[in-house]
Amino acid sequence: MYTSLWAFEEDQMGQTLIGAITDYFREGNSDSEDSELRFATCQSLWKHVKLETEQIEEDLNTQLFDNLVSFLRRSHSEFQEKTAEWNCRMKSREIPTAALVLGVNVTDHDLTFRSLSEVLQNRVTPYVALLQAKDCPGIKNLMQKLLGQLMNCYVDVDSSEEDDYVQTSQNRIRCSMTSLITWYESVTKKTDFETPSKKRTSSRHWQSPPVVVIFKDMESFTTKVLQDFIVISSQHIRELPLVLIFGIATSPMIIHSLLPHSVSSLLCIELFQSLSCKEHLSTIIDKVLLTTQFPLKLSEKVLQVLINIFLYHDFSVQNFIKGFQLCIVEHFYTQPLSVLCCHQGELKTRINSLSHNQCENIRRLPSFRRYVENQPSEKQIALLTTDSFLKETVQRLLEDLNVYHENYFPVLRCLHVFTSSLPKYPLGKQIRELHCACLENRVWETEEYESFLQLARMLNKCDLVTMLQKCVEILMSSPGKEFDKTVEKLKEFLTQFQKLEAEACQERDESVSSQKELQKKTDLYHLQKTLLELKESRRSKKLTKFEMLRFEVVDYIDSVVRNYLVPADHKTLHEIVYFNTASVLREHLNAAPRVALHTALNNPYSYLKSQALRSDGGSISNKAPDICIVYKLHLECGRLINLVDWLEAFSTVVTAVEGPNADAPSSDQVDDVIHARFIRAVSELELLGFIKPSKQKTDHVARLTWGGC
């Protein structure tokens, strides 16, 4: 459903397809009122989220791509200038190679390499080839793909096993390094003789640009293919400015594991490390989810599902974004009141246009019911009977909800400043962990929060001052309008710490002078009295001024947390802007193949949606696929299944409710067909791993599952 809903690009598809998708979005809802507006809002929201995430990824990759361009510039300048260093490299036949470590998030590599290829083509060279291991099982296939991409020519896959040629627009070219060098010399010479008006790429590309070959999944390439290509290329490095880029998911040591020293010594390798996928995810969460820029928010359970899939399954930021996209679609698809999940500028108009049925939907919300119960009786009657009064109240409540978010996120970041630097991280090291804890319940009622307060009351002055300064910066840059007094109070604390520092310096000076005075005294009585006073002051263990101020700071931070970090589900009308159906997300995103298999075989109607497959209770329909019939029959058996009895039961189900037919085949023919269908279904069931042949009895099979799924 969701794949078909989003399987289009607005800039490539016409209005006809958009209209069809809008109709599907409307017809799939039990409450189709305002479905077109909800779809348009959903589409607009996802468009902005997509632009924001793409910009974030571009910003994060900028430094990495700049370093790669600089590496290519250094390698290429040595080739162009024919310096002594390049001559030395040519003698050793070393190929400039960039080892690009991207991490294990393999599903994100395609997007990264596409962006890298575009950057190189725009800023360095038009000659960039992107190779995958599945397309290059042999050196001949690799050369075909390489020349095909560089020359923009056609590669005949069917004939690739018979010869090693590629078909250009004019003639067929043999796939060899010599052909590549000849072609490169011809295209670079042609560029040199072009008129200045035609040299439109001179500002972007260099003279005699390098040929960049990117191995997207270096670990998956056959060792012999890599060795042969590197050895062949090193022999022609004098004529061709070749640069290799290895995409590595695991460790740079894989290069030396795949290639012997005689081959790896032909590479001049420089290591490049991409940003950690966890850091990338933290940036996405910080700039997309922990902001008031987008009206839709995720509940604690939903966010935890997405994070768990990321941490325990794929480490893919792109899959996390796709999961967020699914949340957007599901929220606007199933929640009739999601029409109010919009920016503040559009809110008043949409509230005023609410129908009576939508007002009734608002009255049914659990959070709104709690709100009505706490109002005076006159106001309760007005809220439940008068739509105009309800709309005014809803507008005010949604504005309050927006103010809540404007205050929540800055205070959350301030609390994270304190918690992220404490030992053992009682409330989590990442802000996403703290955010989930605050959404789940009142964070100040947890044991972890008590541990945080105890540790915060032992912070040294330097760390405490640094944290307060960061909090002041966060609150001053936030859109919240209620932080003026808070900022003023934090600045007052900073001023008091400065005064304490000055007083401490003065006390140290006085202590030094008193010690000197004490040394001058020779009266035993005065000396004994002074020592007793010092001893008594140490026994009393009075709090110092710094300790008292530190307690005051921590208590004030605690009061701010209790005031602003109230869980979102305690706020009225939170259902409109929060998506909280985690079960739907698990159903679509969590990998559970065994459960899906059992559901498909036990109840094929759930996937095929054919009315003929509907069955009452535990009955078996003869209209079901053979494998479904065999599967349901095998659930009724024990550990060992008699094939003869199983066949008889299958035949009984298949031939049920079939009346006499004059044109029907003979009974022997029917038996043969049923026998063949049964054998095929049993073989399919064995392939899926539900049964296996038994050595105890030749006419039995052993069941590999027990108790249903």
N, C-alpha and C positions, 0 to 999 in steps of 0.2 A: 504494500500500500504506500508506504512512505518513499520507497525507492522510485516508484512511478510518479509520485507527486513532485519529487524534486529533480527528476531526470531531464532537466532542460536548463538552458542558459537564456536569460532574457535578451541578450544581445544577438542571439543566433536563431531563436525560435519566433515564429509569427504569433499574431494575436489569436489565431484559430486554436493553437495548442494551449495557450494561456486560458482561453475561454473554456476549453474542454476540461482542463485541470480544475478550474473554478467550479464547474458543474459537478465534477467528481467530489470536490471538497464539500459542496453544498448537499449533494444527495447522500453522502455518507453519514450525515449528522441526523440524529433524531430530532434535534432542535435546529432547523435550518435558518432561523431568523438571523439576519445580519451576517450570514456565512460569507458572502462576497467581501464585506468589509473586514471580517476577521482574516480571510485569506490574504487580502491586500496588506493588512497590518503584519501578518506573519511573514509574508514575502519581503516587505520593507525591512522588518527587523533582522531577518536572516541576511539580507543584502548588506546592512551596516555591520553586522557581526563579522561577516566574511571579509569585508574590506579592512576591518580593524585587525583581524587575525593575520591577514596577508601582510599588512603593514608591519605588524610586530615581527613576523618571521623575516621580512626583508631587513628590518633594522638589526635583528639579531645576527643575520648572516653577513651583514655589510663588512664587518671586520675580517671575517674569514675569507670572503671573496677578495677584499683588498689585498690581503696577504698573498693569496694565490696569484693575483695579477702582478704583484711586485716580484714574486718568484719567477713568473714567466718573463717579466721584463729583464730581470738579471740574466736569466739563461739565454734569452734571445739576443740581448745586447752583446754578449760574449760571442755568439755565433756571427752576428753582423760585423763586428769590429775585427774579428779574427785575432783576438788578443792572444797573448802567450798562454793565458789560463785555458782558453778554449782549445788552442793547439795541443796543449798538454792533455786536455780531456779527450780530444779527438784521437790522440795516440792510444789512449787507454780505452777508447770507444765507449765512454760512459754516456748514458742517456739521462738527461735531467728528468727526475721523477718526483712527483708530489704524492706522499702517502697521506690520504685524507681519511682520518678516523672519525666516523659518524656515529658510532654506537650501535646498539643492537636493535634500535627501533627501525627495522628494515622497511616497514610500510611507509615511512616518511622519506626514504632515500630518493624515490623517484622525483618528488617535488623539489628536493634540494638539488639534484643533478640537473633538472630542467632549468632551474633558476641559474645555476652555475654556467650551464651551456649558453644561456641567453646573455649573461654578463660577459663571458669570454668573447662571444660573437660581436657584442656591441663595443667592447673596449679593447680587445686584443687582436683577434684573428677570426676570419670567417670560416676557417678550416678546423672544425671541431667535430669529432666522431664520438658517438656514445655507444659503447658495446656492452652486451649482456652475455652471460655465460650460456644461457639456453640457446642463443642464436649462433654460438661459436663452438660447436663440438670438435672442430678440427681447425688446423691452421688455414686450410683452403677456405672454409666458411668465414673465418675471421677476416681474411684478406678481401673476400667478396663484400662483406658488410662494411669494412673500412672504406674501400674504394667506392662502394655504392653511396655511402653517406657523404663522402668528400666531393664526389663528382656529381651528386644529385642525379644518379642514373639508376636504371632499373636492374634489379637482380632477379633472375629467373630461378626460383627456389627448386622447381622441378628438375631443371637441368644442372643444378649445382653439383649433383653427385656424379654427373658424367664428364663435365669439364670445369675449368676454373676461369670463366670469362664473365664479364659484366657487359650489359648492352647499354650503350649510350645512344643519344639521339642520332648519331651519325654512323657509328660502327661498333663492333665488339672489341673490348679491350681485355687483354690477359691480366689476371689478378696476380700481380707480382710487385715487389718493391721497386723494381726498375721502372715499371709502368707508372707507379705512383710518383717517382722522382721526375720522370719525363713530363708527366702531367703538371706537377708543381712548378717546374721550370717554365713551362709554357704559360701558365696562368699568371705567374709573377712577372714574366717578361711582358705579357700583354698589358698588365696593369702599369708597368713602368712607362710604356709608350703611349698611354692614354693621354688625351688632352686634359688640361687643368679643369675644364668644365665637367669632365666625366669623373674626376677623382673626388667623388662626393664622400667616400669613406676614408679619405686620407687623414682626417682628424680623429677618426676612431681606431683605424687599423694602422699597424706599423708597416714600413717597407719590408718586403719579404717576410710576411708574418709566419709564425711557427705553426706547425701541424700538431694539434692537441688530440690525443687519444685517451678517452676516459673509459676505464674499466669499472663499471658500476658496482659489480659484486665480485671483487677480485678473488675472494675465498672460494667461489663456486667454479672458477675457471679450471679446466684440466691443466695439470702441471706441465704436461708436454706441450700444450698449446702456448702457454705463457713462455716457456723456455725457448721454443722455436721462434716465436715472434720477437722476443728480446734479442736473441742471438742474430737473427737476420737484420733487425733494425740497427743494431750496433755496428754492423759491417757497412752501413750506408749513412752513418751519422754525419759524415763529412759533406754529403750532398743534400741532406734533408734536415731542417731544424725541427726535429721531432721532440715532443714533450709528452710524457706519460703521467696520468693521474689515476692512482689506485684508490677505489672506494673500499674502505675496510670497515667491517662491522665489529670486529672483536679486538685485535691487538696488532700493532705494527710488526710484532715478531712473526706473524703469519707469513710475511714476505720471505723470511729466511727459512721458514718451515716448508714452504712450497718450492722455493728455488734453491738449488745448490749454490755453493760459494762461487763457482766458476761463472754462474749466470748472474747472481745478485751483485757481483763485483762489477758488472757492466752497467749498473745503475748508480746514478748520483742522487741519493734519496734525501728528501727534506720532509720532515713530519709536520702535519697540520691537524689541529684538533678542533672539532666543531663544539658548539655549546652543548652542555649536558642536556639531555631531554627533560630531566627533572627541573632544571633551571628554566628551560623553555616553558614547561607547564606552569611553573610558578608565575612567570611573566604573563601568560595567558589568563590565569585565574585572577591575578592582581588587576589587569587592565580591562578585562571583559566582565568577570563575575563580581568582583569587589568594587563596583562603581555604580553610580546612578545614571550613567550614560545610556544604559539599556534598561527598559522597564521590567523585562522578565527576569525573575530570580529563581534559583534552585533551592529546594529544601535540603535539609541535612542528609536524609537518606538517599535522595537522588544524587547529590554531589558525591556522597561516599561510594555509591555504585560506580560512577564514572572514574573516580580516583582509584578504586580497587581494580577495575579492569585495566587501567593504565599501569599500575604498579605490579600486578600479579599475572598479567597476560601478555601485553605487547609493547609497552613503553612508547606507544605511538601517540604523539600530540595530535596528529591529524584525525585519528580515531576518536580521541577525546572531543575534538571540535565537532565531528560527525555525531557523536552522542549528544552534544549540546544542541545540535541542529534537530535531532530527533525529539528532544524535549520541547523545543519551540513548536514544532509541527504538532506534536501530541497535545500540548496545552491549548493551542488555538483550535485544534480539531475537536476536542472533547469538552472544553469548557465554554459554555454559551456566553458567560460574562467576560471572556477574554477580550471582547471588543473594547473593554475599558482598560486593557493592558497596553497603554499608549503613552506618548509623551505628554507633559503637562499642558502644552499649548492646545492640544486637541481634546483634552479631557472634558471640559465644560460642554462643548458642543455635543459630544457623544452621550454624556449623561442626560442632557435635555432631550435627546432623541430616543431615549429608552422607551420601549413599549410597556404595557401593563404586565405581559408575561415575563419580560426581563426583570421588572420590579419584583415580581413574585419569586423569581430565581434568586434575587438578592436576599429576600426575606428568608429563604430556605438555607442560606449559608450558616454553618454552625457558629462561626465567629460573630456574625451579625445577630444571631439569636441571643448569644451571651450579652452582647451590647444592649439589646432591647430589654433584657431581663433586669439590667442594672439602672434603667431609666425610670423616672416617675410615671405613674399610671397614665396621665394625660399625654405625655410624649409617646408612650408605648402605643396608645390607640392611634395617634397620628402617624407613627412610623408604619403601622400595620394596615392602615386603611387609606391614607392619603399619599398618592404617588408623587405629587409635587414636593411635599415636605420630605419624603424619602429621598428624592433626587438631591435636594439641598444638603441633606445629612450625608449622603454618599459622597458628594463632591468634597465636603469638608473632611470626611474620614480618609479619603484617598489622598488629599493634600497632606493630611497629618502623617499618612504612611510614607509619602515621599520625603517629608521632613525627617521622619524616623531613619530612613536610609541615609540621608545626607549627614546625619549625626552618628549613625552606627559605624559606618566604614572608617572615618577618621579615628574614632575612639578605639576601634578594633586594631588599627595599625599602631596606635600609641601603646596599647596593651601588649602587642606583639614585640615592640621595642624592648619592653621589660622582660617578657618571658623568654625571648629567643637567646638571651645572653646568660640565663641562669643555668647552673649545673643540673644535668639529667633532664632538662627541659620538661618540667611538670605539666605544662599545657601544650607541649609540642614545639618542635623546632620550626616548622613551616607555618605560615599564616593560614594555610588551608585547614590545618589541624585545629588551630584555635577557632577559626570560623565555624567549623563543624561542631565544636564543643559549645560555642555560644548559641548556635541554632538549635541544638538538641534539647537543652534545658537551661535553667538559670545557672550560669557558669560559677557564680559566687557561692553556690550551695554544694559544690563538689569538693572532694578531698584534694584533688589536684590544685584547685585554686587556693586552698588553705596552705598547701606546701609552697605555692608561689609567694603568698604573703610572708611566710616565715623566712624564705630565702631573700626576698626583697628587703626585709628589715635588717639584713646583714650586709647589704651592699656597701662598698667603700665610697668615699665622697667623689672620687674622680669618675667612676662609672655612673653614679647617680646623677651627677651634673650633666654628663654626656647624654644620658637618656632623657633628662628633662629638656635639654636643648633640642633634641630630635623631635620630641613631642610638641614643642612650641612651633617648630617648622611645619609639622604635619597639620596641626590645627589652624595655623595661619593661612595655609594654602588650600584648605578644605572649603567647600561651598556652604557648609553649615553656618547659620547665623547666630547660633547660641553659644559660641565658644569664646566670646570676648572676655567674659569674667573668668573663664577657665584659663585662657592664655595669660591674663593679668595675674592670676594667682600663681601660675607656674613661674612667671618672671619674678614674682615676689620671692618665691623659694630660691631662685637662682641668686637674687640679690642678697638674701640672708646667708647663703653659702659663702658668698664673697666676703661678707662681714665676718663670718666665722673664721675665714682664712686670715683676715687681718688681725682679728683678736688672738688667734693662735700664735701668730708671729710675735705679737706683743707679749703674750704670756710666756713664750719661750725666752724672750729677752729678760722679763722680770724674774723668771726661774733662775736664769744664769746669774743675775745680780744678787738674788736672795741666797744662792749657794755661796757666792763670794762673801756676803755678809755673815752667813753662818760659819764660814771658815774663820772669820775674824773674831767671833765671840769665843771667850774663854770661860764664861760663867756656866758652870755645870747645870744650874737650875734652868736657865733659859734654853740650854741645849736639849735637856731632857724634855722640856715642855714642847719644844718644836717637833721633836721626833714622835712624841705621843700624838700630836695633832695630825701629822702625816699618816701615822698608822691607823688612826680612827677614820680618817677620810677614805682610806683604802678599804677598810672593813665595811663601811656603809654602802659602797658600790653605787653611788648615785649616778644617774644617767648624765652623760655630758650634754652640752648644748647641741653638738652634732647629732648624737643619738636621738635626742628629743625631736630635732628637726627632721631627721630621717623617718621617724615614726609618723610624724605629721604629714610628710610627703606621701608615704605609702597609704595612710588612711584616706588622704584626699583622692589619690588615684583609685582606691577601692570605691569611694562614693561616686566617682564619675562612671566607673564600670557598672555599678548597680543602677545608675540612672539611665544610661544610654544603651547598654548591651542586653536589653530585654529580648528574649527569643521572639522571632518573627511570628510564630503561630499564636502568640499572645495578643497580637495586634488585630484590630477589626478589619475585615475584608482582605486579609492576607491571601485568601484563596484565589483572588483575581490576578495577582501578580506572581504568585509562587506556584511552581510546578512540583507536586509532591507525590506523583504516582510512580514510586520506585519499582513496583512489580511489573509494570509495562516495560520499563527500561530493561529490567533483568530478562524479561521474556524475549526481547528483540536483540539484546547485545550479549548476554551471557551465553557462553558456549555450553550447551547441554545436549550433545548428539544422541546420547542413549535415551533420554526422555523424549526427544523429538521422534526418534525411531519407534519407540513404543506407542506414542500417540498416533503416528501415521499408520502403523500396522494394526493397532487395536481399534482405532476409530478413524477410518480413512475419510469420513465426511468432514472432519475438522480441517483438512487441507483441500480436498477436492470439491467440497461444497455441492455435491450432487444429491438431490433429494432421494434418489434411488438407494443411496448408501445409508440413509437414516435407519437406525435399528433401535428397537425398544428393549431396554434392559440389557441382558447379556446375550441376546440372540445373534446368530451369524447370518448375514444376508448373502444369498448366492450371487448377488450383483457385485459384490466386492471383488477386488483383484485377488488372484489365486494366492499370492503370498500372504495377504491379510487373512484369508480363510485358514491357510495352513498355520499361520502364527497363532491365531486364536484357538485353534484345536490343540496346538502343542502346549498352550498354557494350562490345559486341563489334564495334562499327563504328568507322570512322575519323573524321576531322574532318567530312566531309560524309556524310550518310546518305541513301540512295536510298529515297524513300517507298514505291515499288512493292515493292522487295525487303523492306523493313521490314514492309509489310502481309502479304506472302506468309509471312514467318517468323512473324508474329503469328497468322495463320490456321492455320498448321501446328501451333503450340503449343496453340491454343484447341481445335481439333478433334481433338487426339490422344486415343487410347484411348477413343474414342466408337464403340460398336458400332452395327450397323444397327437402326433403329427404324421400325416401320411407321407410327407416328403422327408421325414427324419431319416438319418442314416441307421444302419443296422446296429444292434447292440454290441457286436464285436468292434465295429468302428468307433462307437461311443466310448467303449472301454479303453481302446487304444489312445484316443484323444485325451481322455481324463487321466490315463496313466502318464502320458507325456507332460501334461500340464502339472501334474503332481510332482513329477521328478524335477521339472524346472523350478517350481516353487520351493521345494526342499533344498535344491542346490543354492538358490538365492538366499535362503535362510541360513544355510551353512556359511555362505560367503560373508554374511553380516555378523557372524559369530554367535548365533543363538544355539546352534547344535554342532555336534561333531560325530564322526563315525566311532562306534564302540568296538573294542576288541573282545569284550565279554561275549557278545552275541552278534552274529553276522547280520541278522535281520532286524537289528535295533540300532538306534542312534542315541547318543548321550546328550542330555539337555545341559547347556552351559549357564543358563540363568535360572533363578528360582524366585518364586513369589511375585510374578508379574514382570516388572521392568528389570 
